[in-house]
Amino acid sequence: MSVLALEGTVENGQIRLAGGVHLPEKTRVLIVVPGMHVMKEAHLYSPHLVHPAQAADFKLQVIEPEEDNADLQP
């Protein structure tokens, strides 16, 4: 694979090559951005069960307060 190094700038979301260089449509390019530091984003993964058959163990149970104790509820 041969490599050609060109310099350019980003303007309105597009890369403009210096010196009036034009590349043919569909040309594969590799972009190297010098001096750029990108902050890593945290990614929170959803937990998954190893054994999906255990999903029933996590079924939500709703317990309604009894009328005698209803006055104790906030």
Z-matrix of the N, CA and C atoms (Angstrom, degrees):
N
C 1 1.453
C 2 1.529 1 107.70
N 3 1.283 2 116.74 1 128.14
C 4 1.463 3 120.48 2 176.19
C 5 1.523 4 109.25 3 -91.52
N 6 1.342 5 115.47 4 153.15
C 7 1.458 6 120.63 5 -176.00
C 8 1.521 7 109.05 6 -127.82
N 9 1.335 8 116.38 7 135.62
C 10 1.459 9 123.20 8 175.03
C 11 1.515 10 106.60 9 -122.10
N 12 1.330 11 118.04 10 124.56
C 13 1.467 12 121.65 11 179.69
C 14 1.519 13 109.32 12 -96.90
N 15 1.343 14 116.21 13 126.50
C 16 1.462 15 122.31 14 178.94
C 17 1.524 16 108.41 15 -128.02
N 18 1.318 17 117.08 16 154.38
C 19 1.451 18 121.36 17 176.66
C 20 1.520 19 109.06 18 -110.78
N 21 1.315 20 115.52 19 147.39
C 22 1.454 21 120.06 20 178.71
C 23 1.514 22 110.65 21 -161.40
N 24 1.320 23 115.83 22 -177.07
C 25 1.457 24 122.07 23 178.03
C 26 1.524 25 108.70 24 -135.49
N 27 1.325 26 115.06 25 159.45
C 28 1.466 27 120.59 26 176.76
C 29 1.518 28 107.67 27 -95.22
N 30 1.329 29 116.39 28 124.39
C 31 1.465 30 122.65 29 177.95
C 32 1.522 31 108.45 30 -131.76
N 33 1.324 32 115.72 31 121.36
C 34 1.473 33 121.23 32 -179.48
C 35 1.517 34 111.69 33 53.89
N 36 1.343 35 116.55 34 39.69
C 37 1.454 36 120.92 35 176.85
C 38 1.512 37 114.89 36 79.60
N 39 1.322 38 118.75 37 3.06
C 40 1.466 39 121.78 38 179.15
C 41 1.514 40 109.51 39 -119.20
N 42 1.327 41 116.22 40 147.68
C 43 1.456 42 120.72 41 178.72
C 44 1.520 43 108.69 42 -87.72
N 45 1.323 44 115.86 43 123.59
C 46 1.468 45 122.72 44 178.10
C 47 1.528 46 107.21 45 -106.73
N 48 1.314 47 116.44 46 118.69
C 49 1.458 48 120.53 47 179.90
C 50 1.517 49 110.56 48 -79.21
N 51 1.344 50 116.27 49 140.43
C 52 1.466 51 121.52 50 179.05
C 53 1.527 52 109.76 51 -73.55
N 54 1.305 53 115.91 52 155.19
C 55 1.463 54 121.16 53 175.33
C 56 1.512 55 114.86 54 76.55
N 57 1.319 56 116.88 55 14.79
C 58 1.468 57 118.62 56 176.89
C 59 1.513 58 114.03 57 69.00
N 60 1.309 59 118.49 58 22.29
C 61 1.470 60 121.89 59 179.66
C 62 1.518 61 108.87 60 -73.37
N 63 1.301 62 117.16 61 134.51
C 64 1.464 63 122.83 62 176.84
C 65 1.516 64 108.26 63 -122.94
N 66 1.315 65 116.28 64 130.22
C 67 1.462 66 121.34 65 177.38
C 68 1.517 67 108.81 66 -102.73
N 69 1.329 68 116.91 67 149.06
C 70 1.466 69 119.70 68 178.38
C 71 1.533 70 111.24 69 -63.91
N 72 1.329 71 116.34 70 151.41
C 73 1.464 72 121.55 71 177.07
C 74 1.522 73 109.63 72 -55.42
N 75 1.316 74 116.13 73 147.15
C 76 1.460 75 125.36 74 177.93
C 77 1.527 76 113.22 75 68.46
N 78 1.345 77 118.32 76 15.04
C 79 1.452 78 120.94 77 177.29
C 80 1.526 79 108.94 78 -70.41
N 81 1.336 80 116.82 79 129.24
C 82 1.463 81 120.50 80 176.52
C 83 1.515 82 108.55 81 -75.31
N 84 1.326 83 116.36 82 135.03
C 85 1.463 84 120.99 83 -179.63
C 86 1.525 85 109.09 84 -131.55
N 87 1.332 86 115.68 85 156.95
C 88 1.447 87 123.23 86 173.79
C 89 1.516 88 106.43 87 -121.37
N 90 1.325 89 116.74 88 123.54
C 91 1.454 90 121.25 89 -175.97
C 92 1.531 91 109.03 90 -100.93
N 93 1.318 92 117.37 91 125.88
C 94 1.459 93 123.69 92 175.06
C 95 1.522 94 106.52 93 -117.18
N 96 1.333 95 116.94 94 123.19
C 97 1.456 96 121.31 95 -177.71
C 98 1.528 97 108.07 96 -108.96
N 99 1.340 98 117.64 97 107.39
C 100 1.459 99 119.51 98 -178.50
C 101 1.532 100 112.13 99 -74.82
N 102 1.332 101 115.91 100 142.82
C 103 1.460 102 121.06 101 174.53
C 104 1.512 103 115.34 102 69.97
N 105 1.305 104 118.73 103 14.52
C 106 1.468 105 121.68 104 -177.09
C 107 1.525 106 109.07 105 -98.59
N 108 1.338 107 116.96 106 128.30
C 109 1.456 108 121.83 107 177.07
C 110 1.520 109 108.02 108 -113.45
N 111 1.312 110 116.44 109 122.09
C 112 1.457 111 121.99 110 -178.03
C 113 1.524 112 108.40 111 -105.65
N 114 1.328 113 115.70 112 128.70
C 115 1.458 114 120.83 113 177.24
C 116 1.524 115 108.64 114 -75.09
N 117 1.316 116 115.84 115 132.14
C 118 1.460 117 119.74 116 177.26
C 119 1.515 118 109.49 117 -75.54
N 120 1.309 119 115.92 118 142.51
C 121 1.455 120 121.60 119 178.92
C 122 1.519 121 109.21 120 -99.30
N 123 1.308 122 115.69 121 141.68
C 124 1.460 123 120.00 122 176.03
C 125 1.523 124 108.89 123 -75.81
N 126 1.298 125 116.20 124 141.92
C 127 1.456 126 120.85 125 177.46
C 128 1.520 127 107.88 126 -123.60
N 129 1.306 128 116.69 127 120.83
C 130 1.454 129 121.89 128 178.75
C 131 1.529 130 109.10 129 -97.82
N 132 1.303 131 114.77 130 120.88
C 133 1.457 132 119.81 131 -179.14
C 134 1.518 133 110.26 132 -91.92
N 135 1.317 134 116.41 133 148.08
C 136 1.456 135 121.45 134 175.28
C 137 1.522 136 108.34 135 -81.57
N 138 1.316 137 116.90 136 138.96
C 139 1.468 138 117.96 137 177.89
C 140 1.524 139 110.45 138 -69.79
N 141 1.302 140 115.09 139 146.73
C 142 1.466 141 121.26 140 177.93
C 143 1.518 142 108.10 141 -128.11
N 144 1.299 143 116.00 142 143.08
C 145 1.457 144 120.52 143 177.03
C 146 1.522 145 109.87 144 -78.69
N 147 1.318 146 115.93 145 138.23
C 148 1.461 147 120.06 146 175.24
C 149 1.521 148 109.24 147 -67.62
N 150 1.333 149 115.03 148 -38.50
C 151 1.466 150 120.80 149 179.36
C 152 1.528 151 108.43 150 -118.01
N 153 1.333 152 118.37 151 98.85
C 154 1.468 153 120.90 152 -177.36
C 155 1.520 154 114.11 153 -55.39
N 156 1.330 155 117.60 154 -21.71
C 157 1.466 156 119.83 155 179.09
C 158 1.527 157 110.91 156 -64.50
N 159 1.336 158 118.05 157 -18.31
C 160 1.464 159 121.52 158 179.40
C 161 1.532 160 112.50 159 -80.36
N 162 1.304 161 118.95 160 -0.32
C 163 1.469 162 122.02 161 -178.07
C 164 1.524 163 111.25 162 -58.23
N 165 1.321 164 117.72 163 -33.06
C 166 1.469 165 120.70 164 -179.63
C 167 1.530 166 110.93 165 -64.31
N 168 1.334 167 118.19 166 -25.35
C 169 1.463 168 121.12 167 178.83
C 170 1.529 169 111.58 168 -66.55
N 171 1.320 170 117.54 169 -18.24
C 172 1.461 171 121.81 170 -176.79
C 173 1.525 172 112.51 171 -107.51
N 174 1.333 173 117.29 172 18.31
C 175 1.456 174 121.34 173 -179.70
C 176 1.531 175 109.49 174 -65.09
N 177 1.321 176 116.77 175 134.94
C 178 1.459 177 122.76 176 -178.96
C 179 1.521 178 109.93 177 -70.37
N 180 1.315 179 114.93 178 131.90
C 181 1.454 180 120.36 179 177.78
C 182 1.520 181 107.94 180 -116.12
N 183 1.322 182 117.10 181 121.63
C 184 1.467 183 122.67 182 -179.71
C 185 1.521 184 107.83 183 -101.91
N 186 1.325 185 115.54 184 124.18
C 187 1.458 186 120.60 185 178.92
C 188 1.523 187 107.93 186 -111.53
N 189 1.319 188 116.11 187 115.84
C 190 1.464 189 122.00 188 179.39
C 191 1.525 190 108.87 189 -80.63
N 192 1.329 191 118.30 190 140.52
C 193 1.474 192 119.77 191 177.91
C 194 1.528 193 110.57 192 -68.26
N 195 1.311 194 114.19 193 144.90
C 196 1.464 195 118.92 194 177.45
C 197 1.525 196 108.63 195 -74.27
N 198 1.319 197 117.19 196 154.48
C 199 1.462 198 120.47 197 -177.48
C 200 1.527 199 111.86 198 -64.41
N 201 1.334 200 118.27 199 -32.23
C 202 1.465 201 120.77 200 179.76
C 203 1.536 202 110.78 201 -65.43
N 204 1.319 203 117.35 202 -32.62
C 205 1.462 204 121.20 203 -177.40
C 206 1.532 205 112.12 204 -101.92
N 207 1.320 206 118.01 205 8.86
C 208 1.456 207 121.29 206 -176.27
C 209 1.527 208 111.13 207 -63.63
N 210 1.355 209 117.32 208 -31.13
C 211 1.462 210 119.40 209 -179.41
C 212 1.545 211 111.98 210 -73.14
N 213 1.331 212 118.28 211 -12.59
C 214 1.459 213 121.63 212 178.25
C 215 1.515 214 112.39 213 -85.17
N 216 1.314 215 116.09 214 -13.36
C 217 1.472 216 119.52 215 -178.41
C 218 1.519 217 109.39 216 -76.42
N 219 1.362 218 118.10 217 143.97
C 220 1.478 219 120.03 218 179.39
C 221 1.498 220 113.67 219 -66.47
